[in-house]
Amino acid sequence: MSGLYFFIFLAMYAYMGLTLQTIASKTGTKDPWLAWIPVANVYLMCKIAKRPTWWVVLCFIPFVNIIISVILWMGIAEARQKPAWLGVLMLVPVANIIVPGHLAFSE
């Protein structure tokens, strides 16, 4: 059973890395390959959303990280010229899988 969980984790990690790298490429952000490095991907999200770099630290504070993540995804949606409310959908369990794909692969 743990092998199944590991496979699901690996698939989700690859999906999120690919979507974040694609979003970074489409927004013209430097170093889109940072999407594949665990803490550096939060730094990349801050750069895409045009937020200060020190917000990476806020992502490690419990409960604050939820608010910061929503704000970052709202900024990422705006960077892709999409409605900012898509960032709020990252709180909804199934939508948080669909929204990054929509931001990455839509025109």
C-alpha positions as CSV (number, residue, x, y, z in Angstrom):
1,M,0.0,0.0,0.0
2,S,2.9,2.4,0.7
3,G,4.1,1.8,-2.8
4,L,0.8,3.1,-4.1
5,Y,1.1,6.2,-1.9
6,F,4.6,6.8,-3.1
7,F,3.6,6.5,-6.7
8,I,0.7,9.0,-6.2
9,F,3.1,11.4,-4.4
10,L,5.6,11.1,-7.3
11,A,2.9,11.7,-9.9
12,M,1.6,14.8,-8.1
13,Y,5.1,16.1,-7.6
14,A,5.9,15.7,-11.3
15,Y,2.5,17.3,-12.3
16,M,3.0,20.3,-10.1
17,G,6.6,20.7,-11.2
18,L,5.6,20.6,-14.8
19,T,2.8,23.0,-14.4
20,L,4.9,25.5,-12.4
21,Q,7.7,25.3,-14.9
22,T,5.3,25.9,-17.8
23,I,3.7,28.9,-16.0
24,A,7.2,30.3,-15.3
25,S,8.1,29.9,-19.0
26,K,4.9,31.5,-20.2
27,T,5.3,34.5,-17.9
28,G,8.9,35.0,-18.8
29,T,10.3,34.4,-15.3
30,K,14.0,33.6,-15.0
31,D,15.1,30.0,-14.2
32,P,11.8,28.0,-14.7
33,W,13.8,24.8,-13.8
34,L,13.5,25.9,-10.1
35,A,10.0,24.4,-10.2
36,W,11.6,21.0,-9.6
37,I,13.6,21.8,-6.4
38,P,11.5,21.6,-3.2
39,V,12.0,25.0,-1.5
40,A,13.2,26.8,-4.7
41,N,9.7,26.2,-6.2
42,V,8.2,28.5,-3.5
43,Y,10.8,31.1,-4.4
44,L,9.8,30.7,-8.1
45,M,6.2,31.1,-7.2
46,C,7.1,34.4,-5.4
47,K,8.9,35.6,-8.5
48,I,6.0,34.7,-10.8
49,A,3.5,36.4,-8.5
50,K,5.8,39.4,-8.1
51,R,6.0,39.2,-4.4
52,P,9.0,39.8,-2.1
53,T,11.5,36.9,-1.7
54,W,11.2,36.9,2.0
55,W,7.6,35.5,1.6
56,V,9.3,32.1,1.3
57,V,9.8,32.1,5.0
58,L,6.1,32.8,5.6
59,C,5.3,29.6,3.8
60,F,6.9,27.6,6.6
61,I,4.7,29.2,9.4
62,P,1.6,27.1,10.2
63,F,-1.7,28.6,9.2
64,V,0.1,31.7,7.7
65,N,1.2,29.4,4.9
66,I,-2.4,28.8,3.8
67,I,-3.0,32.5,3.4
68,I,0.3,33.2,1.7
69,S,-0.2,30.3,-0.7
70,V,-3.6,31.6,-1.7
71,I,-2.2,35.1,-2.2
72,L,0.7,33.6,-4.3
73,W,-1.7,31.6,-6.5
74,M,-3.8,34.7,-6.9
75,G,-0.7,36.6,-8.1
76,I,0.2,33.7,-10.4
77,A,-3.3,33.7,-11.9
78,E,-3.0,37.5,-12.5
79,A,0.4,37.0,-14.1
80,R,-1.2,34.7,-16.6
81,Q,-4.1,37.2,-17.2
82,K,-6.6,35.0,-15.5
83,P,-9.1,36.0,-12.8
84,A,-7.5,36.2,-9.3
85,W,-10.2,34.2,-7.7
86,L,-8.6,31.1,-9.2
87,G,-6.1,31.3,-6.4
88,V,-8.8,30.8,-3.8
89,L,-9.8,27.6,-5.6
90,M,-6.5,26.1,-4.4
91,L,-8.2,25.6,-1.1
92,V,-10.8,23.2,-2.7
93,P,-9.5,19.6,-2.7
94,V,-10.1,18.6,-6.4
95,A,-9.8,22.1,-7.8
96,N,-6.3,22.4,-6.5
97,I,-5.3,19.8,-9.0
98,I,-7.2,21.4,-11.9
99,V,-6.3,25.1,-11.4
100,P,-2.5,24.7,-11.9
101,G,-3.1,22.8,-15.1
102,H,-5.5,25.4,-16.3
103,L,-3.1,28.2,-15.6
104,A,-0.2,26.3,-17.3
105,F,-1.8,24.9,-20.4
106,S,-4.6,27.4,-21.3
107,E,-4.0,30.3,-23.7
